[in-house]
Amino acid sequence: MKTLILAAGYATRLYPLTKNFPKPLLEVGGKTILDRLVESVDQIPEVTSHIVVTNATFAEHFENWKNKAAYSKEIVVLNDGTTSNENRLGAVKDILFAIEQLHIDEDLLVLAGDNVITFSFEDFVTFAKEKQTSCITCHEEPSLAALQKTGVLETEEDFRVIAMHEKPEVPPSHWAVPPFYYYKKADLPLIKRALDEGCGYDAPGNLAAWLCQQTTVYAWPLNGSRFDIGDLAAYEYAQKEFEGK
């Protein structure tokens, strides 16, 4: 199994902080967002390497980070060749780009590179292996306004996913979907088909929502917290929460 960390965005909502610097390498509590993510997956026995897909503008920053990193698994920095927010590939196309460029033919743990979490993904991997299906994550979100701005699950009692609704006006549940996914090797060919059939490609949740309609997918309720560093206010909040941690 490989981890694929999506880090090719341009984070325009965090300008000026990210005008010339990638969001995943911003520090929260004395560690970069990316380091906190990699730490959460590096000790999972099944993981063989970590792939960070980025862009031509920020690739050198990630190469410098890689050269200083000391993790147990190999790190691969992959440049998707884009140079601006206007010509970015989008998350789903970046997933396919990585699969095709690196000839990936094994299970894939896909993580957005702009989230800070307080748990290890090992329990998620264990859950996915028990289900023997592709899996997504979820957490309870009490705020209606927040649910209307994210993906929301419709599930059976055992968390088999019936559907995932993106930014629904009337949410079918309080289960929000953060950008962490486990894609089975057997389902990887479906990603190209999804794009060929017009699946949205900018947000990684577009692929998860499409996949739920094609094959069996289960959802794992997070056993910790996650902080989406979407804008300056969210970044400042996370810094306060992780101060000294």
N, C-alpha and C positions, 0 to 999 in steps of 0.2 A: 504494500500500500504506500502511496505517496501523498504528501500534503501539498496543496496548491493554494498559495496565498495571493489574493487579488490585490495588487498594489499599483495599478496602471492609471488610476484616476488623477485628476489635477486639483481637486479639493478647492474649488473657487470660493466656496462659502467660508473658507478659513483665511482668505486673503486679509492682510499681507503676509501672515505667517507662512503660508504655503505657496507664495508667488514663485519662489526659487528653491523650494525645499519640499520633499515628499511628506505627506501627512503621516504615514506609518512610522516614520523615523522621529516624529515629535516625541518628547519625553513626557511621561505621566508617572509621578512618584519616583523620579530618578532612573526610570528605565524607558526605553522606547516602546511604543505601542507594538511594534513588530517583535521585539524581544519577548514581551509578555505573551504574545501569541505562540511564538516558537517554543518557549519554555513549556507551554501547556500541551504540546504534542511531541516534544523531542524524546521523551522517555517511553512512548507507546511502542511496545516491542514490534508490532507489525509494520511500523513506518520505516521505510528505507531511505527516504530523502525528502527534503523540503524544497519546493519550487516557488520562487517569488517572481511573479510576472509583473513587469513594470513597463515603462515607456522610454523612449530615447532621451527625453528631457531629464529624467531622474535616474537613469540606469547607473551612472557613475556613483551617485550617492549610495545606492544599494550594493554596488561592488565594494565600496569602501567599508560599508557595514559588514559585509560578508568576510572581508579580509581580517577584520578584528574579532569576528564571532568565534566562539569555542563550543559548538554543540556536538553531540555524539553522532548525528546523522549528517550526510552530505547536504550542502546548500547549493542550489542552482539558481542564478539570477537570469531571467529570460526577458529580453527587450522586445516589445511588440512593434517597435519602429515608429510609433506615433509621436507627435511633437507638441500637441496642444489639445485643449478641451474640445475644439471644433472638429478635429480629425481622429479623436479617440475611437478605439474599436468598440468599447462597451464590454461589460463583465462576461457575458455569455460567449461573445466572440473571442475574448481572451482565454477562456477555458478551452475552447476548441483549438485555438492557436497553440496553446501549450501541449495539448494532446497530440496534435499533428507534428509539431516541431520536435518533440522529445519521444515520439512513438510510444506514448504511454499505453500500456496494456495490462493494467492492474487497477484495483480499487483506488478511488481518489477521494480524499478528504479536502473539501474546498472551503476556505475561510476568507471572509472579507478582511482586508488588512487595516481597517480603521475602527476596529472594536477592541475595547479593553474588557477582559473577562476575569472572573474570580474562581474559576474551576479548571480542572483538567478535562481534555476531550476523551480521555481513556474510557470513561463510562459510556460516552456516546458511541465509540467504536465497538465496545462490547455489546451494546444494545443492537447496533446494526448487524453485527455478526450473528447474533441470536435470531434476528428476524430474517436474515439472509435476503434482504431487499435493500434498495436504495432508501435512504432515510433523510429526514430533515429535522430541524430542531424547533422548539416552540417554548413560549413562556406566557404566563398569565399577565394580561395587561388590562387594568381596570378602567383606564381612561378612554372614553369614546373618541375623543379628538385624536388621541395617539393611534387608536385602531384604524381610524379613517386615513391615516398616513402611512400604513404599512401593509404587509401581507397578513391575512387572517385565515385561520384554518377552519374547515368543516371536517369533523372526524367522527369515526365510530368510537364506542366506549374503550376499545383496546388501542386507540390512537392510530388505527389505520386511516390514512387520509382519504377523504371523499373528494375534497376539492380545496384549493387554496385561492382566496380572492384577494386581488391586489387593490389596496386603498378603497375598500367598500364603503358606500354611503351608509348602508345598514349592515354592520358586521354580524356574521352568523355565529360568532362565539367571542370569547375573551382571549383566545389563544393566538398571540402574535408570533410571527415567524422571523427570527433573526437570520443573518446571512451566513449560516454554517450548514454544510451539506455533506452527506456521505453518498457518493455515487458508485454503484457496483460496476465492476469491469464490464459485465454483460450489457449494461445500459449506456456505456460511453458512446457507442455508435448512434444512439438516439439524439445526441446533441447536434450533430450536423443535420439530421432530419428535422429537428425542431426549428433550426434557423432556416432551412429550405422551405419549411411550411409557414414561415412568417412569425415565429415566436419573437417576442420582444427581446432585445439583446443588451440594453443599457444596464439594467439591474439584474443581479444574479437570481433574484426571486422569480423572474419571468420564466427561467428554465425549470425551476422546481414546480411552479404552477402548471406548466405544460406537461411535465413528466408524470404528475399525479393522475393525469387523464389517460396515460398510455400504459402504465404498469403499476404494480402494487408498491406503495410507498408508505412507510410508517413515520410517525413523529415522536421525537424524544423530548420530554419536558426538561428544560435546563435544571441542573441541580446547583446553580449558583447565579451570580449576577453578570450582566453585560452592560457596557456603556458604549453607546454609538457616538463616536466623535464626529458629529455631522456639521457642527458650526462652532463658532468661538465660544458661545455660552456653554455648549456641551463639553468642550475641551476644558474650560475653566472649572466646571463642576467636577469633572473626572479628576483634575489635578487636586482639588480640595479633598475628594473622597480617598485618594491614594497617597496623600501627603504622608511621608515617612514610612510607607508600606513597601 
